Amino acid sequence: MAKNWVQREGESAPSELTDWAGQLEISQTLIDILWLRGMHTPEDMQQYLSPGLKYLEPFCKWPGLEESAAVLADALGAGKKMAVWGDYDVDGVTSSAVVTQMVKAHGYDIIQHIPNRMEEGYGLNEAWIERLAEDGVELLLTVDCGITDFAPIAKARELGMTVVVSDHHLPAETLPDAHAICNPRLSECPCPHLAGVGVAFFLMCALNAHLVKESKIKVDVRDLLDLVALGTIADVVSLSGQNRILVKNGLLKIKDARRPGIAALKEVSGYAAGGAVEAGQVAFGLAPRINAAGRMGKADIALEMLLTDDYERSRQLARELDVMNEERKNEEERILNAAMEQAEAQSDRMGLVLYGEDWHSGVIGIVASRVVEKFYKPTLILCREGDNIKGSGRSISEFHLHEGLCRCKDLLLGFGGHKLAAGMSLAADNLDELRERFNEIVIETVGDKQLTATLKFDAPMGFELAADFTLLKELELLQPFGMGNSEPVFTSPVLLLKSRRIFARKHLKLELLDLDSGITLHAKAWRMVDDIPPSMEGRKLRLAYSPRIDRYNGSASVDLKIKDWEFLS
């Protein structure tokens, strides 16, 4: 779907901006991009371009951190058997790995529990709390979950456990009865949008400071940063502030791949074990394989892979994850095709509610995102789960999904989420009414006319600059790209589409001529094989694009990543 192209705006740039470019030894193009993105002092720009670990905030700035670390240290010192309970997604698995690695490094035993998504669902449950107690667990740490698990935590306390909650999700009006709670959402802090693994990392850093007094072992916390980067990128939190520091440095650890599990994961994802990877490659290559295990109820396989020191074992487990990911992709493709057909049939609706009796609950969230990407409408994807219906929703910037669900909560058994994503469950009898009510709520909020997504671009740019390797290397300093730190986007002058070629069945490689400069460059159009048919060859067009260096197979070339286009008459 064509987007509205809007150039980024900001405060008027000061005259000394050119001097700053010289001071920082960067181009005027890059300094202009930094200014428009809110960096208004040379110091801010320098920290952004070189986000070293020295910029991480002290423990005292994080709500509940020091108290939580002290409770853990005291309990371990008292000889209490510890368990860490994590979520089954990448954030939860990496959080569990961070905790396990730190605790074991100091010589303490620890067991892990990650719920089976198919049998236990999300969060803590009393049945497994009782099983942990039977196994002698006396100290329970939750990671990436627990902030609203009142009954299971009360059960753990009743069974004599010391409980510490480490989470990053929004708390309710009251808090669970844990001995300590560490959550950046509890009060003002340097980075309220930390991922669960970011919270776990800071907590383990504080615990490390406590335990070194007893064990005389000071663990190098930098060895945990590959896990932190993996979980943070996968959880799609804002890659700004403290998250940017953690991810930028963690990607260097992923490049080195000294952890056998990371090396094996890179290899099955098609990357060189010792090669550099960008945040996007982590998000679309490494992370889905771990998520696939969680979706299939086998997240423990991913956790073992990340923790093992045995290279052969890590490769075996990575291959298992790869097989699961292929199964996930096939299932996703099947559901996506059916969902797209339903969406087309509901073209007169502003809010889409799509349902498949046999759709897999583990992939409906991904499908919802793809439907929104194509139709730009708030979308709920629903499937059967037992006697009820389970769903996952994604939204657009103009519609607050959680608030919309609040207006039809009488139809739901439960729901949760935020502005752009949510989950819900309902009785099967309420499906038809939800479909009608949700559409009405969307219309009441945004109107009954099709909306268009907005694409922000940084500046116009012809191919003479897009082909400049010096500038492209400068643009790489802005990485990692993701939510909260988007890749720079530029608009082209008039181009000629010289040729198109299909690769991997649904993607295109385009050959484009800049009519002003006479320079020809290649571009990739992902999942656009049907949107740019052969009849478009020889036509003139303009692009919104991101230029980058493609280092595939060791040779460097210019590659354009297409964000949007418009053909000219």
C-alpha positions as CSV (number, residue, x, y, z in Angstrom):
1,M,0.0,0.0,0.0
2,A,1.4,3.4,-1.0
3,K,2.2,5.6,1.9
4,N,2.2,9.4,2.6
5,W,5.8,10.6,2.4
6,V,6.6,13.2,5.0
7,Q,10.0,14.7,5.6
8,R,11.3,14.8,9.1
9,E,11.1,18.2,10.8
10,G,12.8,19.6,13.8
11,E,14.0,22.8,15.3
12,S,15.9,25.1,13.1
13,A,19.6,24.1,13.0
14,P,22.1,26.5,14.5
15,S,24.8,28.0,12.4
16,E,27.5,26.2,14.4
17,L,26.1,22.8,13.2
18,T,28.7,22.8,10.4
19,D,31.5,23.3,13.0
20,W,30.2,20.3,15.0
21,A,30.5,18.2,11.8
22,G,34.2,19.1,11.7
23,Q,34.6,18.6,15.4
24,L,33.1,15.1,15.2
25,E,34.7,14.3,11.9
26,I,31.5,13.4,10.1
27,S,29.7,14.7,7.0
28,Q,27.1,17.5,6.8
29,T,24.6,14.8,5.7
30,L,25.1,12.8,8.9
31,I,25.1,15.8,11.2
32,D,21.8,17.0,9.7
33,I,20.3,13.5,10.3
34,L,21.4,13.5,13.9
35,W,20.0,17.0,14.5
36,L,16.6,16.1,13.1
37,R,16.6,13.0,15.4
38,G,16.8,15.1,18.5
39,M,20.5,15.2,19.2
40,H,21.2,18.9,19.8
41,T,24.6,19.0,21.4
42,P,28.0,17.6,20.2
43,E,28.1,15.6,23.4
44,D,24.7,13.9,22.7
45,M,25.9,13.2,19.1
46,Q,29.2,11.7,20.3
47,Q,27.5,9.4,22.8
48,Y,25.0,8.3,20.2
49,L,27.7,7.5,17.6
50,S,30.0,5.8,20.2
51,P,27.6,4.3,22.9
52,G,30.2,2.8,25.2
53,L,29.3,0.8,28.3
54,K,30.5,3.7,30.5
55,Y,27.2,5.4,29.7
56,L,25.1,2.7,31.5
57,E,23.3,4.1,34.4
58,P,24.2,3.1,38.0
59,F,22.2,0.5,40.0
60,C,20.6,3.2,42.2
61,K,18.7,4.6,39.2
62,W,16.7,1.4,38.6
63,P,13.5,0.8,40.6
64,G,13.9,-2.1,43.1
65,L,17.2,-3.2,41.6
66,E,19.4,-3.0,44.7
67,E,16.8,-4.4,47.0
68,S,16.2,-7.4,44.6
69,A,19.9,-8.1,44.3
70,A,20.3,-8.0,48.1
71,V,17.4,-10.5,48.6
72,L,18.9,-12.9,46.0
73,A,22.4,-12.6,47.5
74,D,21.2,-13.3,51.1
75,A,19.1,-16.2,50.0
76,L,21.9,-17.8,48.0
77,G,24.3,-17.2,50.9
78,A,21.9,-19.0,53.2
79,G,22.1,-22.0,50.9
80,K,18.6,-21.8,49.4
81,K,18.0,-23.8,46.2
82,M,17.2,-21.4,43.4
83,A,15.0,-21.6,40.4
84,V,14.5,-19.0,37.6
85,W,11.1,-18.9,35.8
86,G,11.1,-17.2,32.4
87,D,8.8,-16.6,29.5
88,Y,8.9,-18.9,26.4
89,D,9.8,-16.1,23.9
90,V,13.3,-14.9,23.0
91,D,13.2,-12.3,25.7
92,G,12.3,-14.8,28.4
93,V,14.7,-17.5,27.2
94,T,17.7,-15.1,27.0
95,S,16.7,-13.6,30.4
96,S,16.8,-17.2,31.9
97,A,20.2,-17.8,30.3
98,V,21.6,-14.5,31.7
99,V,20.5,-15.4,35.2
100,T,21.7,-19.0,35.0
101,Q,25.1,-18.1,33.6
102,M,25.7,-15.6,36.4
103,V,24.5,-17.7,39.3
104,K,26.5,-20.8,38.1
105,A,29.6,-18.7,37.5
106,H,29.6,-17.9,41.3
107,G,29.3,-21.6,42.1
108,Y,25.6,-21.9,43.0
109,D,23.2,-24.4,41.6
110,I,20.1,-23.2,39.8
111,I,17.3,-24.8,37.9
112,Q,15.1,-23.3,35.1
113,H,11.5,-23.5,34.3
114,I,10.0,-22.1,31.1
115,P,6.3,-22.9,30.7
116,N,5.2,-25.1,27.9
117,R,3.1,-22.7,25.8
118,M,0.6,-25.3,24.7
119,E,0.0,-26.8,28.2
120,E,0.7,-24.0,30.7
121,G,0.2,-20.7,28.8
122,Y,1.9,-17.4,29.7
123,G,3.2,-16.5,33.1
124,L,3.4,-18.4,36.4
125,N,1.0,-21.2,37.5
126,E,0.4,-22.8,40.9
127,A,0.8,-26.4,39.7
128,W,4.4,-25.9,38.7
129,I,5.1,-23.7,41.7
130,E,4.1,-26.7,43.8
131,R,6.3,-29.0,41.7
132,L,9.3,-26.7,42.2
133,A,8.6,-26.7,46.0
134,E,8.6,-30.5,45.9
135,D,12.0,-30.4,44.2
136,G,13.3,-28.3,47.1
137,V,13.3,-24.9,45.6
138,E,13.3,-22.2,48.2
139,L,14.3,-19.2,46.1
140,L,12.3,-18.2,43.0
141,L,13.3,-15.4,40.6
142,T,10.9,-14.5,37.7
143,V,12.3,-12.9,34.5
144,D,10.2,-11.3,31.8
145,C,7.0,-12.2,33.7
146,G,5.4,-12.2,37.2
147,I,4.3,-8.6,37.7
148,T,0.6,-9.6,37.6
149,D,0.9,-13.2,38.8
150,F,-0.7,-12.6,42.2
151,A,-2.1,-16.1,43.0
152,P,1.0,-18.2,41.9
153,I,3.3,-15.8,43.9
154,A,1.1,-16.0,46.9
155,K,1.3,-19.8,46.6
156,A,5.1,-19.7,46.4
157,R,5.1,-17.6,49.6
158,E,2.7,-20.0,51.3
159,L,5.1,-22.8,50.4
160,G,8.0,-21.0,52.1
161,M,9.8,-19.6,49.0
162,T,11.7,-16.3,48.8
163,V,10.3,-14.7,45.7
164,V,11.9,-11.9,43.6
165,V,10.0,-10.6,40.6
166,S,12.0,-9.2,37.6
167,D,9.8,-8.0,34.8
168,H,9.3,-5.1,32.4
169,H,5.6,-5.4,31.7
170,L,3.1,-2.8,33.0
171,P,2.1,-3.5,36.6
172,A,-1.5,-3.4,37.8
173,E,-2.7,-1.0,40.4
174,T,-1.4,-3.4,43.1
175,L,1.7,-5.5,43.1
176,P,2.2,-9.2,43.9
177,D,3.4,-10.1,47.4
178,A,7.0,-10.8,46.5
179,H,10.0,-10.1,48.8
180,A,11.4,-7.7,46.2
181,I,10.3,-6.5,42.7
182,C,12.5,-5.0,40.0
183,N,10.7,-3.4,37.2
184,P,11.5,-0.1,35.3
185,R,7.8,0.7,35.0
186,L,7.4,1.0,38.8
187,S,8.7,4.6,38.9
188,E,10.8,7.1,37.0
189,C,14.0,5.6,35.6
190,P,16.5,6.1,32.8
191,C,14.9,3.7,30.4
192,P,11.3,2.5,31.1
193,H,11.3,0.6,27.8
194,L,14.0,-2.0,28.8
195,A,13.3,-5.5,27.6
196,G,13.0,-8.2,30.2
197,V,16.5,-9.4,29.5
198,G,17.7,-5.8,30.0
199,V,16.2,-5.8,33.5
200,A,17.7,-9.3,34.2
201,F,21.1,-8.1,33.0
202,F,21.1,-5.1,35.4
203,L,19.9,-7.3,38.2
204,M,22.7,-9.8,37.6
205,C,25.2,-7.0,37.5
206,A,24.1,-5.9,40.9
207,L,24.0,-9.5,42.2
208,N,27.6,-9.9,40.8
209,A,28.7,-7.0,43.0
210,H,27.1,-8.7,46.1
211,L,28.4,-12.3,45.4
212,V,32.0,-11.4,44.7
213,K,32.4,-10.6,48.4
214,E,31.6,-14.3,49.2
215,S,32.8,-16.2,46.2
216,K,35.8,-14.0,45.4
217,I,34.8,-14.5,41.7
218,K,34.0,-11.4,39.7
219,V,32.2,-12.4,36.6
220,D,32.8,-10.3,33.4
221,V,29.3,-9.1,32.7
222,R,30.3,-8.2,29.2
223,D,30.1,-11.9,28.4
224,L,26.3,-11.7,28.9
225,L,25.8,-8.9,26.3
226,D,25.2,-11.2,23.3
227,L,22.2,-12.7,25.1
228,V,21.0,-9.1,26.1
229,A,21.2,-7.9,22.5
230,L,19.4,-11.0,21.2
231,G,16.5,-10.7,23.6
232,T,16.2,-6.9,23.3
233,I,16.1,-6.9,19.6
234,A,13.6,-9.8,19.5
235,D,11.2,-8.0,21.9
236,V,10.9,-5.0,19.5
237,V,11.5,-2.4,22.3
238,S,12.8,1.0,21.4
239,L,16.5,0.9,20.5
240,S,17.3,4.2,22.1
241,G,19.0,5.2,25.3
242,Q,20.2,2.4,27.5
243,N,18.8,-0.2,25.0
244,R,21.0,1.2,22.3
245,I,24.1,0.9,24.4
246,L,23.3,-2.7,25.4
247,V,22.5,-3.8,21.8
248,K,25.3,-1.9,20.1
249,N,27.8,-3.6,22.4
250,G,26.0,-7.0,22.4
251,L,26.1,-7.2,18.6
252,L,29.9,-7.1,18.8
253,K,29.7,-10.2,21.1
254,I,27.3,-11.9,18.6
255,K,29.9,-11.1,15.9
256,D,32.6,-12.8,17.9
257,A,30.3,-15.7,18.6
258,R,32.4,-17.2,21.4
259,R,29.3,-18.7,22.8
260,P,28.8,-22.1,21.0
261,G,25.0,-21.6,20.9
262,I,25.3,-18.2,19.2
263,A,27.8,-19.6,16.6
264,A,25.6,-22.5,15.9
265,L,22.5,-20.3,15.6
266,K,24.3,-18.0,13.1
267,E,25.4,-20.9,11.0
268,V,21.9,-22.5,10.6
269,S,20.6,-19.0,9.9
270,G,22.9,-18.7,6.9
271,Y,25.5,-16.3,8.5
272,A,29.2,-16.9,9.0
273,A,29.9,-18.0,12.6
274,G,32.4,-15.1,13.0
275,G,30.7,-12.6,10.8
276,A,29.1,-9.3,11.8
277,V,25.3,-9.2,11.9
278,E,23.0,-6.3,12.1
279,A,19.9,-5.9,14.3
280,G,17.7,-6.8,11.4
281,Q,19.5,-10.0,10.8
282,V,19.1,-10.9,14.4
283,A,15.4,-10.0,14.3
284,F,14.6,-12.0,11.1
285,G,17.3,-14.7,11.2
286,L,18.4,-15.6,14.7
287,A,15.4,-14.7,16.9
288,P,12.7,-16.5,14.9
289,R,14.4,-19.9,15.4
290,I,14.3,-19.4,19.2
291,N,10.7,-18.2,19.0
292,A,9.8,-21.2,17.0
293,A,10.8,-23.5,19.8
294,G,8.6,-21.5,22.2
295,R,5.7,-21.6,19.8
296,M,6.0,-25.4,19.6
297,G,6.2,-25.8,23.4
298,K,10.0,-26.6,23.4
299,A,11.7,-23.4,24.6
300,D,13.9,-25.5,26.8
301,I,15.8,-26.6,23.7
302,A,16.7,-23.0,22.9
303,L,17.8,-22.4,26.5
304,E,20.0,-25.4,26.5
305,M,21.6,-24.3,23.2
306,L,22.4,-20.9,24.6
307,L,24.0,-22.3,27.8
308,T,25.9,-25.4,26.6
309,D,29.7,-25.2,26.3
310,D,29.6,-28.2,23.9
311,Y,30.0,-27.1,20.2
312,E,28.6,-30.3,18.8
313,R,25.6,-30.3,21.1
314,S,24.9,-26.6,20.3
315,R,24.9,-27.5,16.5
316,Q,22.6,-30.4,17.1
317,L,20.1,-28.2,19.0
318,A,20.4,-25.4,16.5
319,R,19.5,-27.8,13.7
320,E,16.4,-28.8,15.7
321,L,15.4,-25.2,16.1
322,D,15.9,-24.7,12.3
323,V,13.5,-27.6,11.6
324,M,10.9,-26.1,13.9
325,N,11.3,-22.7,12.3
326,E,10.7,-24.2,8.8
327,E,7.5,-25.8,10.2
328,R,6.6,-22.5,11.7
329,K,7.2,-20.7,8.3
330,N,5.1,-23.2,6.4
331,E,2.2,-22.9,9.0
332,E,2.5,-19.1,8.9
333,E,2.3,-19.1,5.1
334,R,-0.8,-21.3,5.1
335,I,-2.6,-19.1,7.7
336,L,-1.4,-15.9,6.0
337,N,-2.9,-16.9,2.7
338,A,-6.2,-17.7,4.3
339,A,-6.2,-14.6,6.4
340,M,-5.5,-12.4,3.3
341,E,-8.4,-13.9,1.5
342,Q,-10.7,-13.1,4.5
343,A,-9.3,-9.6,4.7
344,E,-10.0,-9.0,1.0
345,A,-13.6,-10.3,1.5
346,Q,-14.0,-7.7,4.4
347,S,-12.7,-4.8,2.3
348,D,-15.7,-2.7,3.4
349,R,-14.7,-2.9,7.1
350,M,-12.3,-0.7,9.0
351,G,-11.6,-3.2,11.7
352,L,-10.7,-6.7,10.6
353,V,-11.6,-9.8,12.7
354,L,-10.3,-12.9,10.9
355,Y,-10.8,-16.5,12.2
356,G,-9.6,-19.9,11.4
357,E,-10.7,-23.0,13.2
358,D,-7.4,-24.8,12.8
359,W,-5.0,-21.8,12.8
360,H,-2.0,-22.2,15.1
361,S,-2.0,-19.8,18.1
362,G,1.8,-19.6,18.0
363,V,1.9,-17.7,14.7
364,I,-1.3,-15.6,14.6
365,G,0.6,-12.6,16.0
366,I,3.0,-12.6,13.0
367,V,0.1,-13.0,10.6
368,A,-1.7,-10.1,12.2
369,S,1.3,-7.9,11.6
370,R,1.5,-8.9,8.0
371,V,-2.2,-8.2,7.4
372,V,-1.9,-4.7,9.0
373,E,1.2,-4.1,6.8
374,K,-0.8,-4.8,3.7
375,F,-4.2,-3.3,4.5
376,Y,-3.4,-0.7,7.2
377,K,-6.4,-1.6,9.4
378,P,-6.6,-2.7,13.0
379,T,-6.7,-6.5,12.8
380,L,-7.6,-9.4,15.2
381,I,-6.5,-12.9,14.2
382,L,-8.4,-15.6,16.1
383,C,-8.2,-19.3,16.3
384,R,-9.9,-22.1,18.3
385,E,-8.4,-23.2,21.6
386,G,-10.4,-25.9,23.4
387,D,-13.9,-24.7,23.9
388,N,-12.9,-21.0,23.5
389,I,-11.3,-18.7,21.0
390,K,-7.8,-17.2,21.4
391,G,-6.6,-14.1,19.5
392,S,-3.8,-11.8,18.8
393,G,-4.2,-8.2,17.5
394,R,-2.1,-5.6,15.8
395,S,-3.0,-2.0,15.2
396,I,-2.1,1.2,13.3
397,S,-0.8,4.5,14.8
398,E,-4.3,6.1,14.7
399,F,-6.1,3.4,16.8
400,H,-5.2,2.5,20.4
401,L,-5.9,-1.3,20.4
402,H,-6.0,-1.8,24.1
403,E,-8.5,1.0,24.6
404,G,-10.6,-0.4,21.8
405,L,-10.7,-3.8,23.4
406,C,-11.7,-2.1,26.7
407,R,-14.8,-0.9,24.9
408,C,-15.9,-4.5,24.1
409,K,-14.5,-6.3,27.2
410,D,-18.0,-7.6,28.0
411,L,-17.4,-10.0,25.0
412,L,-14.0,-11.2,26.2
413,L,-12.9,-13.7,28.8
414,G,-9.6,-11.8,29.1
415,F,-7.3,-9.5,27.3
416,G,-4.1,-7.5,27.6
417,G,-1.6,-5.4,25.7
418,H,-0.9,-1.9,24.6
419,K,-1.5,0.6,21.8
420,L,-0.3,-1.5,18.9
421,A,-0.5,-5.1,20.0
422,A,-2.8,-7.2,22.3
423,G,-3.9,-10.7,23.1
424,M,-7.4,-11.8,24.0
425,S,-9.7,-14.8,24.6
426,L,-13.5,-15.1,24.2
427,A,-16.3,-17.7,24.2
428,A,-17.0,-19.1,20.7
429,D,-20.5,-17.8,20.8
430,N,-19.3,-14.2,20.9
431,L,-17.2,-14.3,17.7
432,D,-19.8,-12.8,15.4
433,E,-20.7,-10.0,17.8
434,L,-17.0,-9.2,18.3
435,R,-16.6,-8.9,14.6
436,E,-19.4,-6.3,14.3
437,R,-18.6,-4.4,17.5
438,F,-14.8,-4.2,16.8
439,N,-15.5,-2.7,13.3
440,E,-17.9,-0.2,14.8
441,I,-15.4,0.9,17.5
442,V,-12.7,1.4,14.9
443,I,-15.1,3.5,12.7
444,E,-16.1,5.6,15.7
445,T,-12.5,6.3,16.4
446,V,-10.9,6.9,13.0
447,G,-13.8,7.2,10.6
448,D,-15.0,5.1,7.8
449,K,-12.4,6.2,5.1
450,Q,-9.4,4.1,4.3
451,L,-6.3,5.5,6.1
452,T,-2.8,5.7,4.7
453,A,0.4,4.9,6.6
454,T,2.9,7.7,6.9
455,L,6.5,7.2,5.8
456,K,9.0,9.7,7.3
457,F,12.1,10.4,5.2
458,D,15.2,12.2,6.2
459,A,16.1,14.0,2.9
460,P,16.1,13.8,-0.9
461,M,19.1,11.9,-2.2
462,G,20.2,11.1,-5.8
463,F,22.3,8.1,-6.7
464,E,25.6,10.0,-6.8
465,L,25.4,10.2,-3.0
466,A,23.7,6.8,-2.6
467,A,26.7,5.2,-4.3
468,D,29.2,7.0,-2.1
469,F,30.8,4.3,0.1
470,T,32.2,6.9,2.5
471,L,28.7,8.2,3.3
472,L,27.3,4.7,3.5
473,K,29.9,3.7,6.1
474,E,28.9,6.8,8.1
475,L,25.3,5.8,8.0
476,E,26.3,2.5,9.5
477,L,27.3,4.4,12.6
478,L,23.6,5.0,13.2
479,Q,22.9,1.3,13.7
480,P,21.4,-0.7,15.3
481,F,18.1,0.1,13.5
482,G,14.7,-0.8,14.9
483,M,11.8,0.7,16.7
484,G,12.9,4.0,18.2
485,N,15.9,4.3,15.9
486,S,14.7,3.9,12.4
487,E,17.0,3.4,9.4
488,P,17.5,6.6,7.4
489,V,15.2,6.9,4.5
490,F,15.7,9.1,1.4
491,T,13.7,10.0,-1.6
492,S,15.0,9.6,-5.1
493,P,14.8,11.8,-8.2
494,V,13.0,10.3,-11.2
495,L,14.3,6.8,-12.0
496,L,13.9,4.4,-14.8
497,L,13.1,0.7,-14.0
498,K,15.4,-1.0,-16.4
499,S,14.7,-4.6,-15.3
500,R,13.2,-6.8,-12.5
501,R,14.2,-10.3,-11.5
502,I,12.5,-12.6,-9.0
503,F,14.5,-14.3,-6.3
504,A,13.3,-16.7,-3.5
505,R,9.9,-16.8,-5.1
506,K,8.4,-13.7,-3.6
507,H,11.1,-11.0,-3.7
508,L,12.4,-8.8,-6.5
509,K,15.8,-7.4,-7.5
510,L,15.4,-4.2,-9.5
511,E,17.9,-2.5,-11.8
512,L,17.3,1.3,-11.6
513,L,18.7,4.2,-13.6
514,D,18.9,7.7,-12.1
515,L,18.1,9.9,-15.0
516,D,19.8,12.9,-13.5
517,S,23.2,11.4,-12.7
518,G,23.2,8.5,-15.2
519,I,24.1,6.1,-12.4
520,T,22.5,2.6,-12.3
521,L,22.0,0.8,-8.9
522,H,20.3,-2.3,-7.8
523,A,17.5,-2.5,-5.2
524,K,15.7,-5.3,-3.4
525,A,11.9,-5.2,-3.0
526,W,10.9,-7.7,-0.3
527,R,7.6,-9.5,-0.7
528,M,6.7,-7.3,-3.7
529,V,6.7,-9.7,-6.6
530,D,3.0,-9.1,-7.2
531,D,3.1,-5.4,-6.6
532,I,5.7,-4.6,-9.4
533,P,4.7,-6.8,-12.4
534,P,6.8,-7.2,-15.5
535,S,4.7,-4.6,-17.3
536,M,6.3,-2.0,-15.1
537,E,9.7,-2.4,-16.8
538,G,10.6,0.7,-18.8
539,R,8.4,2.9,-16.5
540,K,9.6,5.9,-14.6
541,L,9.2,6.0,-10.8
542,R,10.4,7.6,-7.6
543,L,11.6,5.6,-4.6
544,A,11.7,6.0,-0.8
545,Y,14.7,3.9,0.0
546,S,17.6,3.2,2.4
547,P,21.0,2.8,0.8
548,R,23.4,0.3,2.3
549,I,26.6,-1.7,1.7
550,D,25.9,-5.3,0.8
551,R,28.9,-7.4,1.9
552,Y,27.5,-10.7,0.8
553,N,30.1,-13.4,0.0
554,G,32.9,-11.0,1.0
555,S,32.4,-8.5,-1.8
556,A,31.0,-5.0,-1.2
557,S,28.4,-3.4,-3.4
558,V,25.7,-0.8,-3.0
559,D,22.2,-2.1,-2.3
560,L,19.0,-0.1,-2.0
561,K,16.3,-1.3,0.4
562,I,13.0,-0.1,-1.0
563,K,10.5,1.3,1.6
564,D,7.9,2.6,-0.9
565,W,7.6,3.8,-4.5
566,E,5.3,5.7,-6.9
567,F,5.2,5.1,-10.6
568,L,4.9,8.2,-12.8
569,S,2.7,8.6,-15.7
